[in-house]
Each structure stands twice: as C-alpha cells, then as structure tokens.
Amino acid sequence: MTAPKLGSFSGTTAPALLNSTSNQLLLHFQSDISVVAAGFHLEYKTVGLTTCPEPMIPANGIKAGDRYMVNEVVAFSCEPGYTLQGHSHISCMPGTVRRWNYPPPLCIARCGGILSEMSGVILSPGFPGNYPGNLDCTWQINLPTGYGAHVQFQNFSSEDNHDFLEVRAGPQHSSALIGQFTGSQIPPPLLSTTHLTIIHFYSDHSENRPGFKLTYQAYQLQNCQDPSPFPNGDIINTDYSAGQSITFQCYPGYVLIGHTVLTCLHGTNRKWNHPFPRCEAPCGYNVTAENGTIYSPQYPSEYPNSQDCSWLITVPHGHGVYINFTLLQTEPVTDYIAVWDGSDTASPQLGVFSGNTALESAYSSSPKVLIRFHSDFSTGGFFILNFHGNLMQQGEHLAFLLSLFFFHYSLHLPLSFQCFLEQTSLCL
C-alpha cells in the first residue's frame, strides 16, 4: 500500500469529514479475536477534484494529452532537429496541492551529434534565435553503405567571413570538401557521394546571427560498371558499390596486364579508379614453379606473325623438368618451339617441335629449361605446353644422356656433354 494515508481510526469517536484527493479510495478494516462491537457505518459521495495546472508546451515542442486529473499522463516530443531535454512523460500527482511529478521538458538544438536516420533536420544551436559565440560543432550523418546525403538549406545567416559552415564527404575534418559557406546567402543544394557526411559549424566570439536550418535525405548511390566477363581469369568480390574493391587474378599461364585491385570511387558518376585489367598469354617470361602451363602468345587467339619469345622455367633443386604439349598446331618448319636443358642456348637441346601434332614431350636433367618460340611473317597457330618438376634419382642422368645422344645422332645434330653427378667419373 503506497498511496497516501488519510487516517487511522479506532474506538467510539466518529472521525471528521475526509476528502480524498484521488479518484480512487481504499478502506481497510481489521479486528482481532477478542471483544466485538457495533462496527461502523459511513457514506461517501463524489466531489470534483482540482486538476493539475496545464503544463507549458516547450518552444519547438509538441504536447500529447489534454487531461490533467490525478494520475493522468502528458507526453512531450520535439520538432525535427531539436532534442528533448528533461522527461518526455509527466504525471499529475495526488495530494491536497495538485502538481506534476516533473517540470515540462525543453527542446533544444544541440551543438553536434550523430544522425543515423534516412532523413533528418540539423539546426544551429539556439535556432531560430541567435547562436552563441565560440562554437565548434560537428554533426555526422551516418547512412548505410551505398547511400549518399542530399542536403538542402532552408535558412542561413552567419557573420560574414568569421563564422563558417563546412560540408565534407567523409568521416574526417580532412575529407573532401563539398562546400564552405558564410554570410547570409542560402547555399545551393548539395550532394554527398559517400555514406558518411560531416557538417562542421564554428563561430568566433563576436557578432552572432540566427544561424541555419538544413534538411538531408538519403539517396541510393549507383554502382560502378560490372567488369565481367573477364576472359582467362576470375574476379573476387561482386559488390560494385562505392568504396568497395575487387581483385582480378589470371588463370595459370596468363599474366595480368594492369592493376590487380580496383576500387569503386565516390561521386555522382560512379567509376573505377583504374581501367579494367586483362589476362594475356605473353610472349615469354620467367616462371619459377613446380608445375604450370605456357600458352602461345595471345592464346586462345592465333599467335601473331614475327614472334621471338623466350620462357625460362625453373623448378625446385634436385628436380628435372617434364614437358608435354597438349596442343601443337604451328606452321611446319618455319614456326617452331625449341627447348634447351638449361638456362641458355649453350645448354644441350632437348628438341625442336613444329607442325600439327600433340602429345609431344621432353625431359630435362637440370631444374632449368629454356623455351624459345619463333614465328615467321605468314600463317599463325596455337600451342599449349604443360610442365612439372620431376624428382631425379641417381642413374637417371646417365639414361637421359644416352637417350639424348641417340636423339641428336638420328638428326645429325652436334652434341656435347658434361658431368652431371659428382659421385661418378663418367663424363660424355
């Protein structure tokens, strides 16, 4: 029982007249186990109660509720751009003197804050009255990624060349400046092309003015151009909205020409920060890997005329290189691929491949293989060459040298050998 007690009565003296100050009244009677008595008889009737005084509506505020009886509740809110200071709900208290449990709140325009709604209002402190001196206020409009802010001014008046308002596209005071304004001319509508927008207002100690009122509305930003299809490679990430980055990577045997990572720039016209890269089968390069693929230049298109390309393949130490062609379609004799067992043309030659055959292969005894491709001025073609490192065992070198000798002998080619194993005295 928390309600105020009007009295406690016992014996034979009739209580005086009681007045309840609420629309509800609780009577509680208690007796013990001993003497009994005649008890009591009472009468009640309703009487009009004094109401709480009508609460003041705060400047730039809104009141909900017009009943001011005991226990009635009145709610307050503020117009857009203002912040409620105090209690949003007040209740009429019971008692001989009617009063509210809290004073009416105030609605004030704050100096800065974070706004996360899709639309809103920003006011200079004190608006529509004059703003104070020595202000340094920052508001951050924080929208979902992919949205920008459309800012429109309804009022603007500041001390010319002394008190300034800045709008920046980004979360920092060093972010890109959209506009800086001072004086009494209303700024034009502005578009922030990022989901974070900073509004900064500062005033000096001297003359003050009514300040500003602006509204903002979120709008959806356009995505950057879809980079697909991306021949001979993959694109990582499919989000092409402002601020997002995508990564390009090429299939084995292709080399990326251009920038690996592109970022979608902020701005009213969405564009990537670099042109789209491309994956090309190059005319030669050095490759260090345990396995891989080499394509003819510009594959899957035909290779160009008058090409002279060199590839140097390096596999781990202690391995030889196994090479096989899965596609070989060149102009016979005049367009050819030559392979050497080493890093230069002074090394033993493993073979010269040309024409229209497949499943050609070669083995090296060293971890380096030089490949050269030549095409003349006429017909084009294609080739695909796969390689992988092959762990060499003792004795395999000698077998390899003998097979190489008979290969060159059958083609009447010159041949020279050197010792390949430190643990043998056999040199050819």
N, C-alpha and C positions, 0 to 999 in steps of 0.2 A: 504494500500500500504506500505509494509515493505521493499521492495527491495531498494538498494542504489540509490539515485537520482543523475543523471549525469548532470542535469542543468535545469534552468527555463528561458525561453526566451520570449521577448515582444518587440514591436516597429518595426523599419525598418532595424536594423543592423543584417546581416546574422550571425548566430552562427558559431563558429570554428568547425573543424572536431571533431566528437565524436567517441570514441571507447567503445563499450560495452564489459564488461568482463564476460558476461554470454551468453549462447546460446539462451536466451530469452530477448526481449526488449519491454518495454511498453511505448507508446506515448499517452499523454493525452492533448487534445486541448479544451480550454474553451473560450467563448465570452459572452459579456453582451448584453444589449438591445439597446445600442446607436450606435456609429459610426461603419460602415462596412469598410473593407479593402480588398486588393487583396488576403490576406492569405499567404500560404507558399507552397513551393514545395521542397521535399527532396528526396534523393536517398540513398539506402543502399546496401551493399554487404557483403557477408560472408568473414571472415578472420579467420585464425587458431588462437586458443587461447592457451595460455600457460597452461599446466596441473599442478596439484599439484605434488610435488615430490613423488616418490614411497615410501610408508611407510615401515618402518623396520619391519620385521617379528620378534616377540619376541622369545627369546630362549625357546624351548619346546612349541612353539605356532604354530598355523595354521592360514593362511590368506585366506579369500574368497573374490574374486573380483579383477579384473585387469584393471579397467577403473578408471582414475584419473582426469576426467574432472570435471568442476564445478557441484556441487550437486550430484556427484556420491558418493556412499557409499561403504566402505570396511568393512567387518566383520572379527572379530578375535575370535578364540577359543583356548583352551589349550589341550595338550596331556593328556591322562588319568593320574590322580594322581596330576596334577597341578591345581592351582586355578588362574583364571584371575583377575588381579589387574588393575583397570582402566576401560575404556569404551570399550565395545565389538564392537561398531559400530562408525566409524568416517566418516565425510563428507567433501568433498572438497568445500571450501568457495569461493564465488565470490569476486572480488576485483582486484586491479591492481597488488597485490602481492598474488600469489597463496599459500594457506596454508590449512591445515586440522583444523577442529574445535577442535579436541583434539589430544594429542600426542598418539602414539601407546601404547597399554597396555603392561603389563608384565605378565608372567606366573611363579608363584612361588609355591614351595612345602611348605605347611603350617605346623606349629607345632601343630598337633592335629585337631580334628573335629569329626563330626557325619556323618556316611555314612549309608544311608538307601536303596541304590540300591542293586539289587540281585547279582551284581558283581562289582568289582572296583579295584583300584590301590592305594597303600599307599607308600609314599616316605619320607625319612628323609629330613628335611629342608636343602636346598642347593643342593640336589641331581641333577645331577651327581657329583657336586663339593662336597667339604668337608662340613660337618655340623658344626655349631658354637659350642662353649663351653657353659656349664651351661644350657643345655636344659632339660626340663621336659615336655614331650609331651604325650598326651593321645588321641588315636583315639578309638571311639566306633562304632563297626559295629552293626547296629540295623536292624535285619531281622524280617519278620513276624514270629509269633509263629508257631512252627512245622518245622522250618528250622535251620540248623547249617551252619557254615562257613568252607569251605575248603581253607586253607591258604597255599600258595606256595611262596617261596623266589626265586627271580631271581638274586639279588645282596645282598651281606652282607659284611661289613667291618667296624669294630669299634675298639677302643682302648681296647686291651685285659685286662679283669678284672677291667676295670674302667668305660667303657661305656656299658650299657646293654639294651637289648630289651626283654620285657616280653609279653607273650600272655596268657590271662586268659579267662576261660569260665564263663562269668557272667559280670554284670554291675559294679562291685566294684573292687578296687585295692586289696581287700582281697578275691576275688572269686578264685575258684580252678585254680591253676597254670598249664597251658598246657606245657609251656617251657620257659626257660630263656637262652638268647644267648649273647655271646660276642666273640670278636676276628674276624678272617677272614674266618672261615669255614661256608659255606652256610648251614643254618638249614634244616632239613628234612621237607617234607610236614606235615601239622598239621590239625587235625580235631577238631573244636569246636562243642560240642554237645548241645549247647544252642543257642537260637536266639539272644542273646546279647553276644558280644565278645569285650574284652578290649585289646588294644595293647598299651603298655607303653614303651617309649624310653627316657632314660636320659643319659646325658654326663657330665663329670666334666670340670674343667677349663683348662685342659692341652691338650694333643695331640688330633687332630681331624682327622677323616677319611671320605671316601666317603659315609659311611652310608649304607642304604639299600633300596631296591625296592622289594615290595611284592604285590601279587595279591590275591584276595579272590573270591570265587564263592559259592553261596548258594546251599545247597543240602537239600533235604527233609528228615527229621528225621522219623524213623519208630515209629509206635505206640506201646504201651505196649499191652500185651496179653488181649484179650477180656475175662472178668471174667464171662460172662454169659454162661450157665444158672446158676442161684443162687437159689437153691431149698429152699422153705419155707421163702423167703424174697424178698426184692427189692433192686435194685441198683440205686442210684441217680447220675445223670450225665453220659452221654455216650461219652464224649470226653476222649480218652485214649492216647492223645499225651503227649510229655514230659512236665513236670511241672504241669500237670493237676491232680486234686484229685477227687476221687469217694468215695461215702459214702454208706455203707451197713446198712440195717435195716431188722429186722426179723418180721414175722407175729406174732400177739398175741399168746401167749402160747409157743413160741420158744425163746431161748436165744442165742445171738450171741457169738460164740467162736472165739476169735482172735481180730484183730484191726478193729474198726469201719470205719476209714478213711485210704485209701491207696493213695499214690502219685506216679505218673509215673516218674522214675528217669531219669536224663540226662545221656547220654552215648551212645557209638556206639551200644551196645546191650541193647535194651530197657527192663526194668524190673520194677516191683512194689517194693516199699520199704519194704513191708511185704507180707507174704503168704496170699492167699485168705482166708477170714474167712468162717465160716459155721454156719448155724442156726440149732440148735438141740433142741429136746424136752428133757429137762434134767430130771434126777432122783431127783426131789424135788428142791424147792427153796421157798423163802418168796416173796409174792406178795401183794402189797398194791394198790388197785384199786377199783372202784365202780363196775366194771364188767370185765370179762376176760374168758380165756379158758385154760384148763390144758389138755395136751396130755399125753398118756402113753409114757414112755421112748423110744426114737428113732423112734417115730411115724413119717411117715406112715409105717415104717418097724415094725415088731413084737417086742414087748418088750423082753429084754434078760432074761435069767434064773437068779434065785437067786438075785432078786432085793428087796431092802428095801428102799423105798423112802418116804419122808415127804414133804408136802406142807403146809405152814401156810398162809391162806387167811385173809386179814384184809380189811374191808370195812369201810366207814365213821361212826363215833359215832352216835348212835341212830338208826342204821340200823341192821337188821339181814341179813343172807346170804341165798339166794335161790340157790340151786344146782340141776342141772338136767344133766343126761347122754344122749348124742345124739348117742353114740356108746358104747356098753359094750359087749365085747367078750373076756372072760378070761376062763382059765381052772377052772371048777367049784370047789368051796370049797378051793382048795389049792392055787389058785391065787385070791386075793380079794383086795377091796378098803374099808377101814374103815374110818368113818367120825365122828369127835367129835365136840360138840358145845362149843368150847373154844380153848385155845392155847396149851393144853396138854391133855394127855390121862386120867387125873383125871377128866376132864370135862364130862358131860353126852354124851353118844354115840348116834349119830343120826342114825347110821345104818352101816351094812356091806353088800357090793354089790359084786356079783360074778356071773359067768356064762355067758349066752348068751341072754341078754335081753337089751331092750332100754327103753327110757322114764322114767327111774327111777329118783326120785327126793327126796330132803330133804330140810328142813327149819331149820335155827338156830335162837336162840333168842339173841345171842351176836354178836358183829361185828367181831368176830374172829372164824375161823373154821380150825381145824387141819385135814388134809387128809393124810392117810398112805396107801401105796401100797406095797403088798408083792407078790412075785412070787417064786415058788419052782424051782427045778432043771430040770423040764421037759417042757411041752408044753408052747409056747408063745401065744400072743394075742394082743388085742388093747383095748383102751378106750379113749373117748373124754368126758370131763366134762366141762360144762359151769357154770358160777356163776355170780350173780349180787346182789348188795345191795338192800335190801327191807326195806323201812321205817317202823318201828314198831310203832303201835298205842297202847295206854293203853287198857288192856284187852286181847290183842293178846298173851301176855306172858302166861296167865293162860290157854288159849285154847291150846297153844303149849305144856305146861307141861302135860296137861291131855292126849293129843294125844301121847306124848312121853311115858307116863306111860303105856297106853294100848299097845303100840308097844312092849315095853320091857316085859310087863306081858305076852303077847302072845308068846314070845320067851323064857320065863323063865329066863330072864336076870336080874342081880341085878341093882338097880336104887336108886339114891339119888338126892334130890333137895335142892336148896337154894332159899332165897327170891330174886326176880328179880326186884320188884318195891318198891321204897322207900315209896310210898304213900299207901301201902296195908299191912295188918298184916297177909296176907295169905302166909304161908310157907309150902311146902310139903317136 
